[in-house]
Each structure stands twice: as structure tokens, then as C-alpha cells.
Amino acid sequence: MGPFQRIETKTAEQIQLMRRAGAVVGQTLEELRQRAAAGVSLVELNALAEESIRRHGATPSFLGYGHPPYPAVICTSVNDVVVHGIPGDQVLAAGDVLSIDCGAIVDGWHGDAAITVIIGEPDQEEHQALSAACRAALDAGIAAMVVGNRLSDVSHAIERSITTAGSYGIVREYTGHGIGTRMHMDPRVPNYGKPGKGPALLPGVVLAIEPMITLGGEQTLTLDDDWSVATVDGSRAAHWEHTVAVTAQGPQVLTLP
């Protein structure tokens, strides 16, 4: 993807359209969360996701996206895979850390969100803590999406939440982003940074906020499938995401079920 150029704002009516796409994403992720368990394959989850998205009258955002074209409906990233994992025949096992990223389009508008699920009873408390720290960072970023703040205030809130929670690697190569009639739009939203920088947050700005953290270092590499991004040191990772609108009444999460 090339460099982002500008920040687009949406009208209240357009935000409502995005909420429809977001609701499909939220409902699909909830169905996947309930289904994800030891003995279930990633390809089964992908099939369930496609059925859910299409049943709700939406189109998958990810299928055929990019170069090479992404071959699935969701991203399923297990253990040391941070993002963009392609669902295949791998069968989930107890203790796996599974991140699921999902996108859907309704009437040309996108919704994008991700969750992390610990499969079965967590064999190590640090895995549950990792996911909880990442989700808390997402909440902190959302809370900073208020009129009058600047873009880097969101990034700073995410970073501060993560560093307060513990010693986690903050992935820097992949960021949140603007979203609307395209899945990836201006601006990039890093998960770290100093406050008070960048453009002001205006009503109608819609961002996909998505912290990605690891139990080890921040360095990543792309695997041979040209999509899956894994930690260099093999440490496990978590990824949480919501699509959120800035409004005069405060931040509104658009990707709830």
C-alpha cells in the first residue's frame, strides 16, 4: 500500500452506513469466538465467517484484496503470527493464542475489527494477560478519539496503556488506519508516539484502531505465503481492533454485534 495522502471525514448518514457494515463484522466475530475451540480447523472458521457475512447481506472485505490477492475471508493468526495469517488446515489446540481479523462491506462501506481468543483453558497466565493488555490498549485508544485531540494522542494513549500493563513488544511496522469506502485510507495510526502531534480529530473522522503486541520483541517478518506476519523471536502475539468514529458526543464504536 502506498503512503496515505489525506484524512476524510464522514457525514452522520455515512457513519450510519458504516455502522451497518460494522455490525456484520461484530456479529461474525462473536460467532467465531464461540466456535473457536480445540479440534476446530482454521479453514472451518473461514467457512463460518463467509457464511455469516453473506447471510447478513454483506461482502467480505479481505477476499481477493491486495497483491498477491488474499485467498480467504478472515485472517487467522496463531501464536507467533501477529497478523494476516491465512486460514488453512491447521487444527487449533488448547493453549493456542488465536487472533481473528474480519472485514465486511455493505453498500460500499467497510467495517474492520479483530479479536484475540485463548483456546481452551490458558496453559499460562501470561497468554491471558497478553490479550487483556492488548484489549485495554484498544480501549485507551478509543477513549482518546475525542474532538480536540490530535491523531498522535490516540497513538500515545495506546502506547501508555501497553507500557503500564507490562513489558510487551509493540509492533511498529503495522498500524491502524482510516477506513470508509476503502478498507485502508488516510491516516496511518501507529500504536506508539508522543502526544499532541498530527492533524486534529474532527467530527466524522473514522479510524480502525488496532494495537498489536507481543510477549517478546517488536521485530516481525513476512512468511513464505507472502501474507502471514510473524514475530522474529517466536514470541506469541495478540491483536485487537475496532472501527471507531469521532463525533461531537464522543467516540462511537461501529463494529459491535
C-alpha positions as a Markdown table, in Angstrom:
| # | Residue | x | y | z |
|---|---|---|---|---|
| 1 | Met | 0.0 | 0.0 | 0.0 |
| 2 | Gly | 1.3 | 3.4 | -0.9 |
| 3 | Pro | 1.6 | 6.4 | 1.5 |
| 4 | Phe | -1.7 | 7.8 | 2.8 |
| 5 | Gln | -2.4 | 11.3 | 1.5 |
| 6 | Arg | -5.3 | 12.9 | 3.5 |
| 7 | Ile | -7.9 | 12.4 | 6.2 |
| 8 | Glu | -11.5 | 12.1 | 5.0 |
| 9 | Thr | -14.5 | 12.9 | 7.2 |
| 10 | Lys | -17.9 | 11.3 | 7.0 |
| 11 | Thr | -21.4 | 12.7 | 7.4 |
| 12 | Ala | -23.7 | 11.3 | 10.1 |
| 13 | Glu | -25.6 | 9.4 | 7.4 |
| 14 | Gln | -22.4 | 7.9 | 6.1 |
| 15 | Ile | -21.4 | 6.8 | 9.7 |
| 16 | Gln | -24.7 | 5.1 | 10.0 |
| 17 | Leu | -24.0 | 3.2 | 6.8 |
| 18 | Met | -20.6 | 2.2 | 8.2 |
| 19 | Arg | -22.3 | 1.0 | 11.3 |
| 20 | Arg | -24.3 | -1.5 | 9.2 |
| 21 | Ala | -21.1 | -3.0 | 7.9 |
| 22 | Gly | -19.5 | -2.9 | 11.3 |
| 23 | Ala | -22.4 | -4.7 | 12.9 |
| 24 | Val | -21.9 | -7.6 | 10.4 |
| 25 | Val | -18.2 | -7.7 | 11.4 |
| 26 | Gly | -19.1 | -7.7 | 15.1 |
| 27 | Gln | -21.7 | -10.4 | 14.8 |
| 28 | Thr | -19.4 | -12.6 | 12.7 |
| 29 | Leu | -16.5 | -12.2 | 15.2 |
| 30 | Glu | -18.9 | -13.2 | 18.0 |
| 31 | Glu | -19.9 | -16.3 | 16.2 |
| 32 | Leu | -16.3 | -17.1 | 15.5 |
| 33 | Arg | -15.3 | -16.5 | 19.1 |
| 34 | Gln | -18.0 | -19.0 | 20.3 |
| 35 | Arg | -16.9 | -21.6 | 17.7 |
| 36 | Ala | -13.1 | -21.4 | 18.2 |
| 37 | Ala | -12.1 | -24.4 | 20.2 |
| 38 | Ala | -9.5 | -27.2 | 20.4 |
| 39 | Gly | -10.1 | -29.6 | 17.4 |
| 40 | Val | -11.6 | -26.9 | 15.1 |
| 41 | Ser | -9.6 | -26.1 | 12.0 |
| 42 | Leu | -8.9 | -22.6 | 10.7 |
| 43 | Val | -10.5 | -23.4 | 7.4 |
| 44 | Glu | -13.7 | -24.3 | 9.3 |
| 45 | Leu | -13.7 | -20.8 | 10.9 |
| 46 | Asn | -13.1 | -19.2 | 7.5 |
| 47 | Ala | -16.2 | -21.0 | 6.1 |
| 48 | Leu | -18.3 | -20.0 | 9.0 |
| 49 | Ala | -17.2 | -16.4 | 8.6 |
| 50 | Glu | -18.1 | -16.3 | 4.9 |
| 51 | Glu | -21.5 | -17.8 | 5.6 |
| 52 | Ser | -22.1 | -15.3 | 8.3 |
| 53 | Ile | -21.0 | -12.3 | 6.3 |
| 54 | Arg | -23.1 | -13.2 | 3.3 |
| 55 | Arg | -26.1 | -14.2 | 5.4 |
| 56 | His | -26.2 | -10.7 | 6.7 |
| 57 | Gly | -26.2 | -9.2 | 3.2 |
| 58 | Ala | -22.6 | -8.1 | 3.2 |
| 59 | Thr | -19.5 | -8.9 | 1.1 |
| 60 | Pro | -16.1 | -9.9 | 2.6 |
| 61 | Ser | -13.6 | -7.1 | 2.5 |
| 62 | Phe | -10.5 | -9.4 | 2.6 |
| 63 | Leu | -11.2 | -11.9 | -0.1 |
| 64 | Gly | -9.1 | -11.1 | -3.2 |
| 65 | Tyr | -7.6 | -8.0 | -1.5 |
| 66 | Gly | -4.0 | -6.9 | -2.4 |
| 67 | His | -1.1 | -8.4 | -4.2 |
| 68 | Pro | -1.0 | -11.4 | -4.3 |
| 69 | Pro | -4.8 | -11.5 | -3.8 |
| 70 | Tyr | -5.6 | -12.6 | -0.3 |
| 71 | Pro | -7.2 | -16.0 | -0.6 |
| 72 | Ala | -9.6 | -16.1 | 2.4 |
| 73 | Val | -12.4 | -14.2 | 4.1 |
| 74 | Ile | -10.7 | -13.7 | 7.5 |
| 75 | Cys | -7.2 | -13.6 | 8.9 |
| 76 | Thr | -6.4 | -16.3 | 11.5 |
| 77 | Ser | -3.1 | -15.6 | 13.2 |
| 78 | Val | -2.0 | -18.3 | 15.7 |
| 79 | Asn | 0.6 | -17.9 | 18.4 |
| 80 | Asp | 3.7 | -16.2 | 16.9 |
| 81 | Val | 1.8 | -15.0 | 13.8 |
| 82 | Val | 0.8 | -11.4 | 14.6 |
| 83 | Val | -1.5 | -10.5 | 11.6 |
| 84 | His | -2.6 | -11.6 | 8.2 |
| 85 | Gly | -2.4 | -15.4 | 8.9 |
| 86 | Ile | -4.1 | -17.3 | 6.1 |
| 87 | Pro | -6.6 | -19.9 | 7.4 |
| 88 | Gly | -5.7 | -23.4 | 6.3 |
| 89 | Asp | -5.9 | -27.0 | 7.6 |
| 90 | Gln | -4.2 | -26.2 | 10.9 |
| 91 | Val | -6.3 | -27.5 | 13.8 |
| 92 | Leu | -6.5 | -25.5 | 17.0 |
| 93 | Ala | -5.1 | -26.9 | 20.2 |
| 94 | Ala | -5.6 | -26.0 | 23.8 |
| 95 | Gly | -3.4 | -23.1 | 24.8 |
| 96 | Asp | -3.2 | -21.6 | 21.3 |
| 97 | Val | -3.4 | -17.8 | 21.0 |
| 98 | Leu | -5.7 | -17.1 | 18.1 |
| 99 | Ser | -6.3 | -13.6 | 16.6 |
| 100 | Ile | -9.1 | -13.3 | 14.1 |
| 101 | Asp | -9.4 | -10.2 | 11.8 |
| 102 | Cys | -12.6 | -9.7 | 9.8 |
| 103 | Gly | -13.8 | -7.1 | 7.4 |
| 104 | Ala | -17.2 | -6.7 | 5.6 |
| 105 | Ile | -18.7 | -4.3 | 3.0 |
| 106 | Val | -22.3 | -3.1 | 3.0 |
| 107 | Asp | -23.4 | -0.7 | 0.2 |
| 108 | Gly | -19.7 | 0.2 | -0.5 |
| 109 | Trp | -18.8 | 1.0 | 3.1 |
| 110 | His | -16.3 | -1.1 | 5.1 |
| 111 | Gly | -16.1 | -2.3 | 8.7 |
| 112 | Asp | -13.0 | -3.9 | 10.2 |
| 113 | Ala | -12.3 | -5.4 | 13.6 |
| 114 | Ala | -10.2 | -8.1 | 15.3 |
| 115 | Ile | -10.3 | -10.2 | 18.5 |
| 116 | Thr | -7.9 | -12.5 | 20.2 |
| 117 | Val | -9.1 | -15.8 | 21.7 |
| 118 | Ile | -7.2 | -18.1 | 24.1 |
| 119 | Ile | -8.2 | -21.6 | 23.1 |
| 120 | Gly | -9.3 | -23.8 | 26.0 |
| 121 | Glu | -8.0 | -23.1 | 29.5 |
| 122 | Pro | -4.9 | -21.0 | 29.2 |
| 123 | Asp | -1.9 | -23.0 | 30.0 |
| 124 | Gln | 0.0 | -19.9 | 31.0 |
| 125 | Glu | -1.5 | -16.8 | 32.7 |
| 126 | Glu | 0.8 | -14.7 | 30.6 |
| 127 | His | -1.2 | -15.5 | 27.4 |
| 128 | Gln | -4.4 | -14.3 | 29.0 |
| 129 | Ala | -2.6 | -11.2 | 30.3 |
| 130 | Leu | -1.2 | -10.5 | 26.8 |
| 131 | Ser | -4.6 | -10.5 | 25.3 |
| 132 | Ala | -6.0 | -8.4 | 28.1 |
| 133 | Ala | -3.2 | -5.8 | 27.8 |
| 134 | Cys | -3.8 | -5.5 | 24.1 |
| 135 | Arg | -7.6 | -5.1 | 24.5 |
| 136 | Ala | -7.0 | -2.5 | 27.2 |
| 137 | Ala | -4.8 | -0.6 | 24.8 |
| 138 | Leu | -7.5 | -0.7 | 22.2 |
| 139 | Asp | -10.0 | 0.8 | 24.8 |
| 140 | Ala | -7.4 | 3.5 | 25.7 |
| 141 | Gly | -7.0 | 4.4 | 22.0 |
| 142 | Ile | -10.8 | 4.6 | 21.5 |
| 143 | Ala | -11.2 | 6.8 | 24.6 |
| 144 | Ala | -8.7 | 9.3 | 23.1 |
| 145 | Met | -10.8 | 9.7 | 19.9 |
| 146 | Val | -12.5 | 12.9 | 21.0 |
| 147 | Val | -12.9 | 16.2 | 19.2 |
| 148 | Gly | -10.0 | 18.5 | 20.1 |
| 149 | Asn | -7.4 | 15.8 | 20.4 |
| 150 | Arg | -4.8 | 15.2 | 17.8 |
| 151 | Leu | -4.0 | 12.0 | 15.9 |
| 152 | Ser | -0.9 | 11.1 | 18.0 |
| 153 | Asp | -2.9 | 11.4 | 21.2 |
| 154 | Val | -4.6 | 8.2 | 20.1 |
| 155 | Ser | -1.2 | 6.6 | 19.5 |
| 156 | His | 0.2 | 7.8 | 22.8 |
| 157 | Ala | -2.8 | 6.5 | 24.7 |
| 158 | Ile | -2.3 | 3.1 | 23.2 |
| 159 | Glu | 1.4 | 3.0 | 24.0 |
| 160 | Arg | 1.0 | 4.3 | 27.5 |
| 161 | Ser | -1.6 | 1.6 | 28.2 |
| 162 | Ile | 0.7 | -1.1 | 26.9 |
| 163 | Thr | 3.8 | 0.1 | 28.8 |
| 164 | Thr | 1.7 | 0.4 | 32.0 |
| 165 | Ala | 0.4 | -3.2 | 31.7 |
| 166 | Gly | 3.9 | -4.8 | 31.5 |
| 167 | Ser | 6.9 | -5.5 | 29.3 |
| 168 | Tyr | 5.4 | -6.1 | 25.9 |
| 169 | Gly | 6.7 | -5.6 | 22.4 |
| 170 | Ile | 4.8 | -3.0 | 20.4 |
| 171 | Val | 4.7 | -3.9 | 16.7 |
| 172 | Arg | 5.7 | -0.8 | 14.8 |
| 173 | Glu | 5.6 | -2.0 | 11.2 |
| 174 | Tyr | 1.8 | -2.4 | 11.1 |
| 175 | Thr | -0.7 | 0.3 | 12.2 |
| 176 | Gly | -4.3 | 1.3 | 12.4 |
| 177 | His | -5.7 | 3.3 | 9.6 |
| 178 | Gly | -8.5 | 5.4 | 8.2 |
| 179 | Ile | -11.5 | 3.5 | 6.8 |
| 180 | Gly | -14.6 | 4.2 | 4.7 |
| 181 | Thr | -15.3 | 3.4 | 1.1 |
| 182 | Arg | -11.9 | 1.7 | 1.1 |
| 183 | Met | -10.6 | -0.6 | 3.8 |
| 184 | His | -7.3 | 1.2 | 4.1 |
| 185 | Met | -7.4 | 5.0 | 4.0 |
| 186 | Asp | -5.6 | 8.0 | 5.5 |
| 187 | Pro | -4.3 | 8.4 | 8.1 |
| 188 | Arg | -1.9 | 5.7 | 9.5 |
| 189 | Val | -2.4 | 5.3 | 13.2 |
| 190 | Pro | 0.7 | 4.0 | 14.9 |
| 191 | Asn | 0.4 | 2.3 | 18.2 |
| 192 | Tyr | 3.1 | 4.5 | 19.8 |
| 193 | Gly | 4.2 | 8.1 | 19.7 |
| 194 | Lys | 4.3 | 11.4 | 21.5 |
| 195 | Pro | 1.1 | 13.3 | 22.2 |
| 196 | Gly | -0.1 | 16.4 | 20.6 |
| 197 | Lys | 1.1 | 15.7 | 17.1 |
| 198 | Gly | -0.6 | 15.4 | 13.7 |
| 199 | Pro | -3.9 | 16.6 | 12.5 |
| 200 | Ala | -6.8 | 17.5 | 14.8 |
| 201 | Leu | -9.6 | 14.9 | 15.3 |
| 202 | Leu | -12.7 | 16.4 | 13.8 |
| 203 | Pro | -16.3 | 15.1 | 13.9 |
| 204 | Gly | -16.7 | 12.5 | 11.1 |
| 205 | Val | -13.2 | 11.1 | 11.3 |
| 206 | Val | -13.4 | 7.3 | 11.3 |
| 207 | Leu | -10.4 | 5.2 | 12.2 |
| 208 | Ala | -9.6 | 1.5 | 12.6 |
| 209 | Ile | -7.7 | 1.3 | 15.9 |
| 210 | Glu | -5.7 | -1.9 | 16.2 |
| 211 | Pro | -2.9 | -2.4 | 18.7 |
| 212 | Met | -0.6 | -5.5 | 18.1 |
| 213 | Ile | 1.7 | -6.6 | 20.9 |
| 214 | Thr | 4.0 | -9.5 | 21.7 |
| 215 | Leu | 5.4 | -11.3 | 24.7 |
| 216 | Gly | 8.9 | -10.6 | 23.3 |
| 217 | Gly | 10.4 | -8.2 | 20.8 |
| 218 | Glu | 8.8 | -5.9 | 18.2 |
| 219 | Gln | 10.5 | -7.3 | 15.1 |
| 220 | Thr | 8.5 | -9.2 | 12.6 |
| 221 | Leu | 9.0 | -11.0 | 9.3 |
| 222 | Thr | 6.7 | -12.0 | 6.4 |
| 223 | Leu | 6.4 | -15.7 | 5.9 |
| 224 | Asp | 6.7 | -17.6 | 2.6 |
| 225 | Asp | 2.9 | -17.3 | 1.9 |
| 226 | Asp | 3.6 | -13.5 | 1.3 |
| 227 | Trp | 0.9 | -12.6 | 3.8 |
| 228 | Ser | 1.4 | -14.0 | 7.3 |
| 229 | Val | 3.4 | -11.7 | 9.6 |
| 230 | Ala | 5.2 | -13.5 | 12.5 |
| 231 | Thr | 7.5 | -12.4 | 15.3 |
| 232 | Val | 11.2 | -12.8 | 14.6 |
| 233 | Asp | 11.8 | -14.3 | 18.1 |
| 234 | Gly | 8.9 | -16.7 | 18.0 |
| 235 | Ser | 7.1 | -15.0 | 20.9 |
| 236 | Arg | 3.3 | -15.0 | 21.0 |
| 237 | Ala | 1.2 | -12.1 | 19.9 |
| 238 | Ala | -2.2 | -10.5 | 20.3 |
| 239 | His | -4.3 | -8.2 | 18.1 |
| 240 | Trp | -7.5 | -6.3 | 18.9 |
| 241 | Glu | -9.3 | -3.9 | 16.6 |
| 242 | His | -12.4 | -1.8 | 16.3 |
| 243 | Thr | -13.7 | 0.7 | 13.7 |
| 244 | Val | -14.5 | 3.9 | 15.6 |
| 245 | Ala | -16.0 | 7.3 | 14.6 |
| 246 | Val | -15.2 | 10.7 | 16.2 |
| 247 | Thr | -18.4 | 12.5 | 17.0 |
| 248 | Ala | -19.5 | 15.6 | 19.0 |
| 249 | Gln | -20.9 | 13.2 | 21.5 |
| 250 | Gly | -17.7 | 11.2 | 21.9 |
| 251 | Pro | -16.2 | 8.2 | 20.2 |
| 252 | Gln | -18.6 | 5.7 | 18.7 |
| 253 | Val | -17.6 | 2.1 | 18.1 |
| 254 | Leu | -19.1 | 0.9 | 14.8 |
| 255 | Thr | -18.1 | -2.7 | 14.9 |
| 256 | Leu | -20.2 | -4.0 | 17.7 |
| 257 | Pro | -22.5 | -7.0 | 17.1 |
